[in-house]
Amino acid sequence: MSLFFERHGGGERAVLVHIKLNSESEPEDPKEFEELVISAGGDPVEFLTGSRQSPSAKFFVGSGKLEEIAAAVKSGGAEIVIFNHNLSPSQERNIEAELQCRVIDRTGLILDIFAQRARTHEGKLQVELAQLHHLASRLVRGWTHLDREKGGIGMRGPGETQLESDRRMVRERIKSIQKRLEKVRKQRDQGRRLRTKAEIPAVSLVGYTNAGKSTCFNRLTSADVFVADQLFATLDPTMRRLDVSGLGPVVFADTVGFISHLPHRLVDAFRATLEEAASSTLLLHIVDANAEDRAINILRVNEVLKEIGAHDLPTLMIYNKIDQLEDVQPHIERDEAGVPIAVWVSALSGAGMDLLLQAVVERVPKTVVHRQVHLQPDQGAFRAALYSHKAVLSEQTDDQGAINLEIRLPESDFLRLLNSSGLKLQDLVPS
């Protein structure tokens, strides 16, 4: 039974707070923040901004700004104040005590949206795990009056405080969820190995949230993935097998949308899901071609790809929503060698989707090296390079310390790694 997902139906009047900090190298986007609040079901009644050199340790904001927030809460009849920043547990408690209403930070807001969007059992487990980790440091809130040993009629127990009891329950629930997600991860690994042995390419759609990934996915695979013009409309990964002319069977995977500064707890909780993208043969990086912050959104997605170890994978840029642009026709961009690097499409109308598939056929490697290699202990750098490319299927070490690997990777990558390591094919067989 889940400890979460019992949430308010939405439509809460909210005061939004965004403070520009001079100490921040990469400030949060206020426009994206407002979209997040609306996606969560909030009704912004006032958006307060300001600037500080650095956060106040007690309230994050100064006393004057706190009074301004309190006045906005009162005049707008707000039920919640949402900060576009990550607050410490003590800051949340202190601000709530002053404002006498609920206060949540950016991570809490994103967790709430994820809680609404999770549809599968696995997705709900992953969100709950992230929520529990976020809650663990905040358990003192609401229990300060119970942080003493239970007493009185029917309450004489083993000397455990209510707070300690709750912390223990949270720890036990976290362990339980982690075990269940580990099973999911093993099942995914097994599925990936089977696809690898069958030499079926995997193509994952990644991109900034609301860039049109699910619309592209549905258009490509005739699937029926939930689509909406809102942030994080898709949370649960969906996979479909498609026979592509000139390539054969290909597995396409739709993934959760990325966002700037995606909370680490969510990256960790969704690692089993995100590993699907990290082990792909090719990434389709879907971009909203009409977005004002298009270039910044691309950088934000690349940051998350780096965090999950997928930044070195072959990537094809897909500039979507060209139906919202003037004088832009579907086309393929190629590099100097004639290799497709980007495709301009409209997934909504279907324009250019044939070009997208054509580019996928050209980019998915057709020649794959699947073999055993024999490495000496001093050839560890080549072994590490193979692992970084997720090319190792199995590994065994003999009595002399030599390493035997079963590998599978595109021939072009294999030859490039050999060359950069200064090795030759004959160096990879037993002498």
matplotlib code that plots the C-alpha trace (Angstrom):
import matplotlib.pyplot as plt

x = [0.0, 1.4, 2.0, 1.4, -0.9, -3.7, -3.5, -5.6, -7.7, -5.9, -7.0, -5.4, -4.8, -1.0, 1.4, 4.6, 8.0, 11.0, 14.2, 17.1, 20.2, 23.5, 25.3, 23.5, 25.5, 22.4, 19.2, 15.8, 13.5, 10.4, 8.3, 8.9, 8.2, 4.7, 4.0, 5.0, 2.6, -0.3, 0.6, 0.4, -3.2, -2.3, -4.1, -1.4, -3.0, 0.3, 3.9, 6.4, 10.0, 13.0, 16.8, 19.3, 23.0, 22.4, 19.5, 18.7, 19.4, 16.1, 13.5, 15.4, 14.0, 14.5, 12.0, 10.6, 9.9, 8.4, 5.9, 5.1, 4.4, 2.2, 0.2, -0.2, -1.4, -4.0, -5.2, -5.4, -6.8, -4.0, -3.8, -0.2, 3.1, 5.5, 9.1, 11.1, 14.0, 15.0, 14.4, 15.9, 13.5, 14.0, 13.4, 10.1, 9.1, 10.0, 8.1, 5.0, 5.0, 5.1, 2.6, 0.2, -0.2, 1.5, 4.8, 6.6, 9.8, 10.7, 11.5, 8.2, 6.3, 7.9, 7.3, 3.7, 3.4, 5.1, 2.7, -0.2, 1.2, 2.4, 0.1, 1.9, 2.8, 6.5, 6.1, 4.2, 6.9, 9.6, 7.7, 7.0, 10.6, 11.6, 8.8, 10.0, 13.6, 12.3, 10.1, 12.7, 14.6, 11.3, 9.6, 10.2, 7.5, 4.2, 5.6, 7.5, 4.7, 5.0, 8.8, 8.6, 8.0, 4.4, 2.5, -1.0, -3.7, -3.1, 0.0, 2.6, 5.0, 8.6, 9.9, 9.9, 8.9, 6.3, 8.9, 11.3, 8.4, 7.6, 11.3, 11.5, 8.4, 9.8, 13.1, 11.4, 9.2, 12.2, 14.0, 10.9, 10.5, 14.2, 14.0, 11.0, 12.6, 15.8, 13.7, 12.4, 15.9, 17.0, 13.9, 14.9, 18.5, 17.3, 15.1, 18.0, 20.3, 17.7, 17.3, 21.1, 21.6, 18.8, 20.6, 17.5, 18.4, 16.9, 16.0, 15.0, 13.1, 14.5, 14.0, 12.8, 9.4, 6.5, 8.7, 6.4, 8.1, 4.9, 3.3, 6.4, 6.3, 2.6, 3.1, 6.0, 4.6, 0.8, 0.7, -1.7, 0.5, -1.2, -0.5, -1.3, 0.0, 1.5, 4.8, 5.5, 2.4, 4.4, 6.0, 6.0, 8.3, 6.5, 8.2, 7.0, 8.6, 8.4, 9.5, 11.4, 11.9, 15.6, 16.5, 14.2, 12.8, 13.5, 12.4, 11.4, 11.1, 9.3, 10.9, 10.0, 10.6, 13.7, 13.7, 16.3, 17.9, 15.9, 16.1, 18.7, 16.2, 14.1, 17.1, 18.0, 14.5, 14.0, 17.4, 15.9, 13.7, 16.4, 18.9, 16.6, 17.8, 21.4, 21.6, 20.1, 21.6, 20.5, 18.9, 16.3, 16.6, 13.2, 13.2, 10.3, 11.5, 9.1, 10.3, 11.8, 14.5, 15.2, 19.0, 18.9, 16.5, 18.9, 21.7, 19.5, 18.7, 22.3, 23.1, 20.7, 22.0, 25.5, 24.2, 22.8, 25.8, 24.1, 25.9, 28.3, 25.5, 24.8, 22.2, 19.8, 18.3, 14.5, 13.2, 9.5, 6.4, 7.5, 3.8, 4.1, 6.9, 6.7, 8.4, 10.0, 9.5, 10.3, 14.0, 17.1, 20.2, 23.5, 27.1, 30.0, 30.2, 26.5, 25.4, 22.0, 22.4, 18.9, 15.4, 12.7, 9.2, 5.7, 4.6, 1.2, 0.5, 2.8, 4.9, 8.5, 8.0, 9.0, 12.2, 12.7, 12.5, 14.9, 17.4, 17.0, 17.8, 20.9, 22.1, 21.5, 24.7, 24.1, 27.4, 27.8, 30.8, 29.6, 32.6, 34.8, 37.9, 40.9, 42.6, 45.7, 45.6, 47.5, 44.8, 42.3, 41.9, 40.4, 38.1, 36.9, 36.2, 34.1, 32.1, 31.7, 30.0, 27.8, 29.3, 30.1, 27.6, 29.6, 33.0, 35.2, 38.7, 41.0, 43.6, 46.3, 44.3, 43.5, 40.0, 37.6, 34.8, 31.7, 31.1, 28.6, 28.9, 28.8, 31.9, 32.8, 32.9, 34.9, 37.5, 37.7, 38.3, 40.9, 42.7, 42.6, 43.9, 46.8, 45.7, 45.3, 42.8, 45.5, 46.1, 42.6, 43.0, 44.8, 48.5]
y = [0.0, 3.4, 6.1, 8.8, 9.6, 10.9, 14.4, 17.5, 17.7, 20.8, 24.3, 25.6, 29.4, 29.9, 32.7, 32.1, 33.4, 33.7, 35.3, 36.1, 35.2, 36.8, 33.7, 31.4, 30.6, 29.0, 30.7, 28.9, 30.0, 32.0, 31.2, 27.5, 27.8, 29.2, 26.5, 23.9, 25.3, 25.3, 21.7, 20.8, 22.2, 25.4, 28.7, 31.5, 34.6, 36.5, 36.1, 37.8, 38.4, 39.9, 39.7, 38.9, 38.3, 34.9, 33.2, 34.1, 31.1, 31.4, 32.4, 32.2, 35.7, 38.9, 40.2, 42.8, 40.2, 37.9, 40.6, 41.1, 37.4, 37.4, 40.3, 38.6, 35.4, 37.4, 39.5, 36.6, 34.1, 31.8, 28.3, 27.6, 29.5, 27.9, 28.8, 28.4, 27.3, 24.3, 25.2, 23.5, 21.7, 24.4, 27.2, 25.5, 25.2, 28.8, 30.3, 28.2, 29.3, 32.9, 32.7, 30.1, 28.3, 25.5, 26.1, 23.9, 24.3, 23.5, 19.8, 19.3, 20.9, 18.6, 15.6, 16.5, 16.7, 13.3, 11.9, 13.0, 11.7, 8.2, 5.6, 2.2, 0.3, 0.9, 4.6, 5.0, 3.1, 5.4, 8.5, 7.3, 6.5, 10.1, 11.4, 9.3, 10.5, 14.1, 13.6, 11.9, 15.1, 16.9, 14.5, 16.8, 19.1, 18.4, 16.1, 18.6, 18.4, 14.5, 14.4, 12.7, 9.2, 8.0, 8.0, 7.9, 5.2, 2.9, 4.8, 3.2, 1.6, 0.5, 4.0, 5.0, 8.5, 9.2, 10.8, 7.9, 5.5, 7.5, 7.6, 3.8, 3.3, 5.5, 3.7, 0.3, 1.5, 2.9, -0.5, -2.3, -0.1, -0.3, -4.1, -4.1, -1.6, -3.7, -6.6, -4.2, -3.2, -6.9, -7.5, -4.6, -5.8, -9.2, -7.7, -5.5, -8.5, -10.5, -7.6, -7.3, -11.0, -10.8, -7.8, -5.6, -1.9, 0.3, 3.9, 6.1, 9.4, 12.0, 15.7, 18.6, 18.2, 19.1, 19.0, 16.5, 13.2, 11.3, 12.7, 11.7, 8.2, 7.8, 8.9, 6.5, 3.4, 3.9, 3.7, 5.4, 7.1, 9.9, 13.3, 16.7, 20.2, 20.3, 19.6, 15.9, 14.6, 11.3, 9.8, 6.0, 4.6, 3.0, 0.6, -0.6, -2.8, -1.6, -3.2, -0.4, -0.9, -1.3, -1.9, -4.7, -4.8, -1.8, -1.1, 2.5, 3.8, 7.0, 8.4, 11.0, 14.6, 16.4, 19.7, 22.2, 21.1, 17.9, 17.0, 14.4, 12.3, 12.0, 11.1, 8.4, 7.1, 6.9, 5.4, 2.1, 3.9, 6.3, 3.3, 2.4, 5.6, 5.1, 1.7, 2.7, 2.2, 5.7, 8.7, 10.9, 14.2, 15.9, 19.7, 22.1, 24.2, 27.0, 27.4, 30.7, 28.9, 26.2, 26.4, 26.5, 23.5, 21.5, 22.2, 21.2, 17.9, 17.3, 17.9, 15.1, 12.8, 13.3, 12.5, 9.2, 8.3, 8.7, 11.8, 9.8, 7.9, 8.6, 11.3, 12.5, 15.9, 16.1, 19.7, 19.2, 21.6, 23.2, 23.7, 26.6, 28.2, 30.2, 29.0, 25.9, 22.7, 19.1, 18.4, 16.5, 18.3, 16.5, 17.0, 17.3, 13.5, 13.4, 11.8, 12.9, 15.1, 16.7, 16.3, 19.1, 17.6, 18.2, 15.1, 16.6, 16.8, 13.9, 16.1, 14.9, 11.7, 9.7, 11.7, 10.9, 7.2, 7.5, 9.3, 6.6, 3.9, 5.8, 6.4, 3.0, 0.9, -2.0, -3.8, -5.0, -6.6, -9.5, -11.5, -12.7, -10.7, -11.7, -8.9, -8.9, -7.2, -4.2, -3.6, -2.3, 1.0, -0.8, -2.8, 0.5, 2.0, -1.0, -0.7, 3.1, 2.2, -0.4, -3.0, -5.8, -8.6, -10.9, -11.0, -13.8, -13.7, -16.7, -18.0, -15.8, -12.6, -12.4, -11.0, -12.7, -10.5, -11.1, -7.8, -6.3, -2.8, -1.1, -1.9, 1.8, 2.2, -1.0, 0.1, 3.6, 2.2, -0.1, 2.7, 5.1, 2.3, 1.5, -2.1, -4.5, -7.3, -9.9, -8.4, -9.5, -13.3, -15.7, -16.0]
z = [0.0, -0.9, 1.7, -0.9, -3.9, -1.5, -2.8, -3.2, -6.3, -7.6, -8.3, -5.1, -5.0, -4.9, -4.4, -6.5, -5.3, -7.5, -6.2, -8.4, -6.4, -7.4, -6.1, -8.6, -11.7, -13.4, -12.2, -12.6, -15.3, -13.9, -17.0, -16.7, -13.0, -13.7, -16.2, -13.6, -11.1, -13.6, -14.6, -10.9, -10.8, -9.0, -9.6, -9.4, -7.7, -7.5, -8.7, -6.5, -7.6, -6.0, -5.8, -3.1, -2.9, -1.2, 0.7, 4.2, 6.5, 8.4, 5.8, 2.5, 1.8, 3.8, 6.4, 4.0, 1.3, 3.8, 4.8, 1.1, 0.7, 3.8, 2.4, -1.0, 0.8, 2.7, -0.2, -2.6, -0.2, -1.1, 0.3, -0.6, -1.3, -3.8, -4.1, -7.4, -5.3, -3.1, 0.6, 3.6, 6.0, 8.6, 6.1, 5.1, 8.7, 9.6, 6.6, 7.3, 10.9, 9.7, 6.9, 8.5, 5.2, 3.3, 1.7, -0.8, -2.8, -6.4, -5.7, -3.8, -6.7, -9.3, -7.1, -6.9, -10.7, -11.0, -8.4, -10.6, -13.8, -12.7, -14.2, -14.0, -10.9, -11.6, -12.1, -8.9, -7.0, -8.4, -7.5, -4.0, -3.5, -4.5, -2.2, 0.8, 0.4, 0.2, 3.3, 5.4, 6.2, 6.8, 9.2, 12.2, 10.7, 12.2, 14.9, 17.1, 19.7, 19.7, 19.8, 23.3, 24.5, 24.2, 27.4, 28.8, 28.7, 25.7, 24.7, 26.9, 24.5, 24.2, 24.7, 21.0, 20.2, 17.5, 15.4, 15.7, 14.8, 11.7, 10.6, 11.1, 9.0, 6.2, 6.3, 6.0, 3.2, 1.3, 1.6, 0.4, -2.7, -3.5, -3.5, -5.8, -8.2, -8.2, -9.6, -12.3, -13.2, -13.5, -15.7, -17.9, -18.1, -19.1, -21.8, -23.1, -23.3, -25.2, -27.7, -27.9, -28.7, -31.3, -32.7, -32.4, -32.3, -29.6, -30.4, -27.5, -27.7, -25.2, -24.9, -22.8, -21.3, -23.6, -26.8, -28.4, -27.7, -27.2, -30.3, -32.3, -30.6, -31.4, -35.0, -35.5, -33.8, -34.1, -30.3, -28.0, -25.4, -23.4, -25.0, -23.5, -23.8, -20.3, -18.6, -17.8, -19.6, -20.0, -17.0, -17.5, -20.2, -23.2, -25.7, -29.1, -31.6, -35.2, -38.5, -40.4, -44.1, -44.8, -41.2, -39.9, -36.3, -34.1, -30.5, -29.9, -26.4, -25.2, -22.0, -19.3, -20.2, -18.9, -17.2, -15.9, -12.7, -12.5, -8.8, -8.1, -6.1, -9.3, -11.4, -8.9, -8.5, -12.3, -13.0, -14.0, -16.5, -17.7, -18.2, -21.1, -22.9, -21.7, -23.4, -26.7, -30.1, -31.1, -29.3, -31.0, -29.2, -29.7, -29.7, -29.7, -32.7, -31.8, -28.2, -27.2, -25.1, -27.7, -27.3, -23.5, -23.5, -25.6, -23.1, -20.2, -21.8, -22.6, -18.9, -17.8, -20.5, -19.1, -15.6, -16.7, -18.9, -22.3, -23.6, -25.8, -27.6, -31.3, -31.4, -34.1, -33.5, -34.3, -34.6, -34.0, -34.3, -37.6, -38.3, -35.9, -37.9, -41.1, -44.3, -42.8, -44.8, -43.6, -44.4, -43.3, -42.3, -43.0, -42.0, -44.4, -44.8, -45.8, -42.4, -41.1, -38.0, -37.7, -39.1, -39.2, -38.8, -37.5, -35.5, -35.1, -38.9, -39.8, -42.1, -42.4, -40.4, -43.5, -43.5, -39.8, -40.4, -43.4, -41.2, -38.5, -41.1, -42.1, -38.5, -37.0, -37.5, -39.8, -39.1, -35.5, -33.9, -31.6, -30.4, -27.6, -26.7, -24.5, -22.6, -20.5, -17.0, -18.4, -21.1, -18.6, -20.4, -23.4, -21.1, -19.4, -22.8, -23.8, -20.6, -21.1, -24.5, -22.7, -25.1, -22.5, -22.3, -20.0, -18.3, -16.9, -15.4, -15.7, -13.2, -14.7, -14.3, -18.1, -18.8, -21.3, -22.5, -24.7, -26.5, -28.9, -30.4, -33.8, -35.9, -36.4, -32.6, -32.1, -34.7, -33.2, -29.7, -31.0, -32.7, -29.7, -27.4, -29.8, -30.1, -33.1, -33.6, -33.0, -29.5, -28.5, -28.9, -26.5, -27.4]

ax = plt.figure().add_subplot(projection="3d")
ax.plot(x, y, z, "-o")
ax.set_aspect("equal")
plt.show()
